[in-house]
């Protein structure tokens, strides 16, 4: 008999962990997954990707009814917000999807070990007082909110909150201040702005959406301002206190200068996320983390300790659910003796605001650092479907190598940019040139025709501008 309880034991049932567990079981590995939450799915399904999208989608309908977009199309309505019902449908979405993962575990014979794991040694973890041995242990514990010194989050009080608390607000704040101009802050800020809150975004950098293409960052700023979002850029928050049921923030210019204060009904702290590696007892397994608290791995997701693997937010790279999923599948395949690979140069990113913002590959700035490039842009206002749908904001941008024409990056702002970017990612995965995309027939009328036109613009030959 084997000396091990499992062939594969996964720590964490988020998008990377549960997918790895299912794939491992499909490949014949005796598999268990450790999860301490009452439901599976990790941050993404419980308090992240999924519930935020439920509120984003619902709030878009509300704003379309409120701001006259529906009336302009001949639909006259007078909307009334039922926040309890809107929150209820969010919870229903989460319940259905997390229950679905539990069903998939049972279907694939993945054992759910309920509790939190700590390493006993390199082959063993303890969960709720019981020790389990596994031939392979995969760390997929995800990430948590990065704290901001001087600003204490208290989700129960509902005045200074993190992303989890921002999903649970019982009423629409009069004034919401978002600390951080990244993806999470802009998405959740968008929800409450649509529902009636004044929204102010405080960002330390001189532009929002760090890491994205420069043209995208500038255009997004213009669009959000037009929607009513106020920005305080190049500004740092140095402190916060709660007075008479409101939050008072202390602000200073990022470059130094005179301090000021800003009052808000609710403050959302959204300055980023940090790997969940504390409390795992990594030292007992012989593992250490880098300066960012991440676990370094080889290309096959193996760590410095044989038999221990890591994926997702605990390893270097963008903290994205779909990246973790792909890594989970690839890692499970490697453990099973197959060859699992993830192309980290082709990981799309999406901001689910209105319009959506998406990109894959290199920004124009990063591409220029590597050599000569060609760039094509096409405005959504010239796209027939977007124009007909009263969705003129945004553009598509294709960046290609000047010599080979190989596509290096694609960036888009459009109402369905998150869906559109899949085509670009697939094209780049197969090494497509801009000409390949330009000469691929696209259905008419669709938003995706803008990708074709942007690819044609790389050689200066778009049709509709």
C-alpha positions in Angstrom: 0.0 0.0 0.0 1.1 3.6 -0.7 2.5 5.6 2.2 0.4 8.5 1.0 -3.3 9.3 1.5 -3.5 11.1 -1.8 -1.7 11.5 -5.1 -2.6 15.2 -5.1 -3.7 17.4 -2.3 -4.6 21.0 -3.3 -4.7 23.8 -0.7 -7.3 26.2 -1.7 -10.5 25.9 -3.7 -10.4 29.1 -5.7 -10.4 29.2 -9.5 -6.9 27.7 -9.7 -7.3 25.2 -6.9 -10.6 23.7 -7.7 -9.8 23.5 -11.4 -6.5 21.8 -10.6 -8.2 19.3 -8.3 -10.8 18.4 -10.9 -8.2 18.0 -13.7 -6.0 15.9 -11.4 -8.9 13.6 -10.7 -9.8 13.4 -14.4 -6.3 12.2 -15.0 -6.6 9.4 -12.5 -5.0 11.0 -9.4 -6.5 10.3 -6.0 -7.3 13.9 -5.2 -8.3 16.1 -2.2 -8.9 19.8 -1.9 -8.6 21.7 1.3 -10.9 24.7 1.8 -11.9 26.5 5.0 -14.7 28.6 3.6 -18.3 27.3 3.9 -18.5 27.3 0.1 -16.1 26.5 -2.7 -14.8 28.9 -5.3 -12.5 31.1 -3.3 -12.5 34.9 -3.4 -13.5 35.0 -7.1 -16.8 33.2 -6.8 -17.7 34.2 -3.2 -16.7 37.9 -2.9 -14.9 38.9 -6.0 -15.3 38.3 -9.8 -18.8 36.9 -9.8 -20.7 39.0 -7.2 -19.2 42.2 -8.5 -20.3 41.3 -12.0 -23.8 40.6 -10.8 -24.0 44.1 -9.4 -22.3 45.7 -12.4 -24.8 44.1 -14.8 -27.8 45.1 -12.7 -26.6 48.6 -12.2 -26.1 49.0 -15.9 -29.8 48.3 -16.5 -30.7 50.8 -13.8 -28.6 53.6 -15.2 -29.8 52.9 -18.8 -33.4 53.4 -17.5 -32.5 56.4 -15.4 -30.3 58.4 -17.7 -32.6 58.3 -20.8 -30.7 55.7 -22.9 -33.8 53.5 -22.9 -36.1 56.5 -23.6 -33.9 57.4 -26.7 -34.7 53.9 -28.1 -38.5 54.3 -27.4 -38.7 52.6 -24.1 -40.1 55.0 -21.5 -39.6 53.8 -17.9 -39.3 55.4 -14.5 -36.8 53.2 -12.5 -37.1 52.6 -8.8 -34.1 51.0 -7.0 -34.8 47.9 -4.9 -31.3 47.4 -3.5 -32.3 44.4 -1.4 -33.6 42.6 -4.5 -30.4 43.6 -6.4 -28.3 42.2 -3.6 -30.5 39.1 -3.5 -29.9 38.3 -7.1 -26.1 38.7 -6.5 -26.3 36.2 -3.7 -28.3 33.8 -5.8 -25.6 33.9 -8.5 -22.9 33.1 -6.0 -25.0 30.3 -4.4 -25.7 28.6 -7.8 -22.1 28.7 -9.0 -20.4 27.6 -5.7 -22.9 24.7 -5.4 -22.0 23.8 -9.0 -18.3 23.3 -8.0 -19.4 21.1 -5.1 -21.3 19.0 -7.6 -18.3 18.8 -9.8 -16.1 17.6 -6.9 -18.6 14.8 -6.2 -18.8 13.9 -9.9 -15.1 13.7 -10.3 -14.5 12.1 -6.9 -12.5 15.0 -5.4 -12.6 14.9 -1.6 -13.2 18.2 0.1 -11.2 18.5 3.3 -13.0 21.3 5.2 -10.7 23.5 7.2 -7.4 25.4 6.7 -4.1 23.6 6.0 -0.7 24.1 7.5 2.4 22.1 6.5 3.7 19.5 9.0 6.5 18.6 6.7 7.1 18.5 2.9 4.7 15.7 2.4 2.1 16.4 5.1 -0.5 19.0 6.0 -2.7 19.3 9.1 -6.3 20.2 8.6 -8.6 20.7 11.5 -6.4 18.7 13.8 -5.9 15.8 11.4 -2.7 15.1 9.3 -2.8 14.0 5.7 0.1 12.8 3.6 0.2 13.4 -0.2 2.7 12.6 -2.9 2.1 16.0 -4.4 0.9 19.1 -2.6 -0.3 22.1 -4.6 -0.5 25.5 -3.0 -3.3 27.6 -4.5 -4.3 29.8 -1.6 -5.0 33.0 -3.6 -4.7 36.5 -2.3 -6.3 39.0 0.1 -6.7 42.7 0.2 -3.5 44.8 0.7 -3.9 47.0 3.8 -3.2 50.7 3.7 -1.2 52.0 6.7 -3.3 54.6 8.6 -6.6 53.5 7.2 -8.3 50.7 9.2 -10.9 48.7 7.4 -14.0 47.7 9.3 -16.5 46.0 7.0 -19.0 45.5 9.8 -19.3 49.2 10.4 -19.6 49.8 6.7 -17.8 53.1 6.6 -14.2 52.2 5.7 -14.5 49.0 3.7 -12.5 46.7 1.4 -13.9 45.1 -1.8 -15.8 42.5 0.2 -17.5 45.2 2.3 -18.2 47.3 -0.8 -20.4 44.5 -2.1 -22.5 44.4 1.0 -23.5 48.0 1.5 -27.1 48.2 2.7 -27.7 51.6 1.1 -26.3 53.8 -1.6 -23.8 56.2 -0.1 -24.1 59.9 -0.8 -20.4 60.1 -1.3 -18.1 57.2 -2.0 -14.3 57.7 -2.0 -12.3 55.0 -3.6 -8.6 54.7 -2.7 -6.9 53.2 -5.7 -7.5 53.8 -9.4 -7.1 50.1 -10.4 -9.5 47.5 -11.7 -11.3 46.7 -8.4 -11.8 50.3 -7.3 -13.1 51.4 -10.7 -15.5 48.5 -11.1 -17.1 48.8 -7.6 -17.0 52.6 -7.8 -18.9 52.3 -11.1 -21.6 50.2 -9.4 -22.4 52.7 -6.7 -22.1 55.7 -9.1 -24.7 54.2 -11.3 -27.0 53.7 -8.3 -26.7 57.3 -7.3 -23.5 57.9 -5.3 -21.0 60.7 -5.9 -17.7 58.9 -6.5 -14.2 60.3 -6.0 -11.2 58.2 -6.9 -7.9 59.0 -5.1 -4.9 57.5 -6.9 -1.2 57.8 -5.9 0.0 57.7 -9.5 -0.6 60.3 -12.2 -2.9 58.1 -14.2 -5.5 55.4 -13.4 -5.2 51.7 -14.4 -1.5 51.1 -13.9 0.1 48.6 -16.2 -2.4 49.1 -19.1 -1.7 50.7 -22.4 -1.1 54.5 -22.2 -3.8 55.4 -24.8 -6.3 53.2 -22.9 -5.5 54.8 -19.6 -6.0 58.3 -21.0 -9.2 57.5 -22.8 -10.6 55.6 -19.8 -10.0 58.7 -17.6 -11.9 60.9 -20.1 -14.8 58.4 -20.2 -15.1 58.1 -16.5 -15.0 61.9 -16.0 -17.8 62.2 -18.5 -19.8 59.8 -16.5 -19.3 61.9 -13.4 -16.4 60.2 -11.6 -14.0 62.7 -9.9 -10.3 62.0 -9.8 -7.6 63.1 -7.4 -4.5 61.8 -9.1 -0.9 62.1 -7.8 -2.4 62.0 -4.3 -1.7 59.8 -1.3 -3.9 59.0 1.6 -2.0 59.3 4.9 -4.7 58.7 7.4 -8.4 58.2 8.1 -10.7 58.5 11.0 -14.4 58.1 11.6 -16.4 61.0 13.0 -20.1 61.2 13.5 -20.8 58.3 11.1 -18.5 59.6 8.3 -15.0 59.0 7.3 -12.5 61.9 7.1 -9.4 61.2 5.0 -6.1 63.1 5.2 -4.6 63.6 1.7 -1.2 64.8 0.6 0.3 65.4 -2.9 2.3 62.4 -3.9 5.3 64.6 -4.5 4.9 66.2 -1.1 3.1 69.4 0.0 0.3 70.7 2.1 -2.2 68.2 3.5 -6.0 68.4 3.1 -9.0 66.5 4.2 -11.8 64.8 2.3 -15.1 63.6 3.9 -17.1 60.6 2.7 -20.0 58.4 3.7 -18.1 55.3 2.6 -14.4 54.8 1.8 -13.4 51.8 -0.3 -9.7 50.7 0.1 -8.7 49.1 -3.2 -4.9 49.5 -3.5 -4.2 45.9 -4.6 -3.9 42.4 -3.2 -1.2 40.3 -1.5 -0.4 36.6 -1.7 -2.0 34.4 1.0 1.2 32.6 2.1 1.2 33.6 5.8 0.0 30.8 8.2 0.8 27.9 5.8 3.9 26.8 7.8 6.0 27.0 4.7 9.2 26.8 6.8 8.2 23.3 7.9 8.1 22.2 4.3 11.4 23.9 3.5 9.9 26.7 1.5 10.6 30.5 1.6 8.9 33.4 -0.2 10.4 36.3 -2.2 10.2 39.9 -1.1 6.6 40.2 -2.3 5.5 37.2 -0.3 5.2 35.0 -3.4 6.4 31.5 -4.0 8.9 31.1 -6.8 8.3 28.3 -9.2 9.9 26.7 -12.3 8.1 26.8 -15.7 6.2 23.6 -14.7 5.0 25.2 -11.4 7.2 23.1 -9.2 8.7 24.8 -6.2 12.2 24.5 -4.8 10.9 21.5 -2.8 10.2 18.3 -4.8 6.6 17.3 -4.7 5.3 20.8 -3.8 3.8 23.0 -6.5 2.2 26.5 -6.6 -0.1 28.4 -8.9 -2.3 31.5 -9.1 -2.0 34.6 -6.9 0.7 33.1 -4.7 3.2 33.0 -7.6 4.6 35.9 -9.7 2.4 37.3 -12.4 -0.9 39.0 -12.7 -3.5 38.1 -10.1 -6.2 36.9 -12.5 -8.7 34.1 -12.1 -8.3 32.8 -15.6 -4.5 32.8 -15.3 -4.9 30.7 -12.1 -7.3 28.3 -13.9 -4.9 27.7 -16.8 -2.0 27.2 -14.4 -4.1 24.8 -12.4 -4.9 22.6 -15.4 -1.2 22.7 -16.6 0.1 21.9 -13.2 -2.2 18.9 -12.7 -1.2 17.6 -16.1 2.5 18.0 -15.2 1.9 16.1 -11.9 0.2 13.3 -13.9 3.2 13.0 -16.2 1.8 15.0 -19.2 3.2 18.3 -20.5 1.2 21.3 -19.2 2.1 24.7 -20.5 0.8 28.2 -20.0 1.8 31.0 -22.3 2.2 33.9 -19.9 2.7 36.3 -22.7 -0.9 35.9 -23.8 -3.0 36.5 -20.6 -5.9 38.8 -21.3 -7.0 41.4 -18.7 -10.4 43.0 -18.4 -12.0 45.9 -16.5 -15.7 45.3 -16.3 -16.8 49.0 -16.3 -19.0 50.6 -18.9 -17.6 50.4 -21.4 -15.4 47.5 -20.7 -11.6 47.8 -21.0 -9.5 44.9 -22.2 -6.0 44.1 -23.3 -3.7 41.2 -24.1 0.0 41.2 -24.8 2.3 44.2 -24.8 1.3 47.8 -24.3 2.6 50.2 -27.0 5.1 51.6 -24.5 6.5 48.1 -23.7 6.5 47.1 -27.4 8.5 50.2 -28.4 11.2 49.3 -25.8 11.8 46.0 -27.7 12.0 47.4 -31.2 10.2 49.0 -34.1 6.5 48.6 -34.2 3.4 49.4 -36.3 0.1 50.5 -34.6 -3.4 50.5 -36.0 -6.4 52.1 -34.2 -10.1 52.1 -35.0 -12.8 54.1 -33.1 -15.9 52.4 -31.9 -18.0 55.3 -33.1 -17.2 54.2 -36.6 -18.4 50.6 -35.9 -21.9 50.1 -37.2 -23.1 47.8 -34.3 -21.8 50.1 -31.6 -23.3 53.2 -33.3 -26.7 51.5 -33.7 -26.6 50.4 -30.0 -25.7 54.0 -28.9 -22.3 52.8 -27.7 -19.8 55.2 -29.4 -17.1 55.3 -26.7 -13.8 53.6 -27.1 -11.5 52.1 -29.7 -9.5 49.1 -30.7 -5.7 49.2 -31.0 -3.5 46.6 -32.6 0.3 46.7 -32.1 2.4 44.7 -34.5 6.2 44.1 -35.0 7.3 46.4 -37.8 9.4 43.7 -39.6 7.4 40.5 -39.1 3.9 42.0 -38.7 3.3 39.6 -35.8 0.8 40.9 -33.4 2.4 41.9 -30.1 -0.6 43.4 -28.3 -4.3 44.3 -28.7 -6.1 46.8 -26.5 -9.8 47.8 -26.6 -12.4 50.0 -24.9 -15.9 48.9 -25.9 -19.1 47.7 -24.3 -18.1 44.1 -24.9 -14.3 44.4 -25.0 -14.0 41.6 -22.5 -15.6 39.2 -25.0 -13.8 40.7 -28.0 -10.4 40.2 -26.5 -10.7 36.5 -26.7 -10.3 36.6 -30.5 -7.1 38.6 -30.1 -5.7 36.3 -27.5 -6.4 33.2 -29.7 -4.8 34.9 -32.7 -1.7 35.8 -30.7 -1.5 32.2 -29.4 -1.2 31.0 -33.0 1.4 33.7 -33.8 -1.0 35.7 -36.1 0.1 38.8 -38.0 -2.1 41.9 -38.3 -2.7 40.8 -41.9 -4.1 37.5 -40.7 -6.7 39.3 -38.6 -7.4 41.9 -41.3 -8.1 39.2 -43.9 -10.3 37.0 -41.6 -14.0 37.5 -42.4 -15.9 39.0 -39.4 -19.6 38.8 -39.1 -21.5 42.0 -39.8 -22.7 43.9 -37.9 -20.7 43.1 -34.8 -18.4 44.9 -32.4 -15.6 42.6 -33.3 -15.4 44.1 -36.8 -13.5 46.9 -35.0 -10.6 44.4 -34.4 -10.5 43.7 -38.1 -10.5 47.4 -39.0 -7.8 48.1 -36.4 -5.7 45.3 -37.9 -6.3 46.9 -41.4 -5.2 50.2 -39.9 -1.8 48.8 -39.0 -0.9 49.1 -42.7 -2.9 52.3 -43.1 -5.9 50.7 -44.9 -9.0 50.7 -42.7 -12.3 50.9 -44.7 -14.6 52.9 -42.4 -12.5 55.8 -41.3 
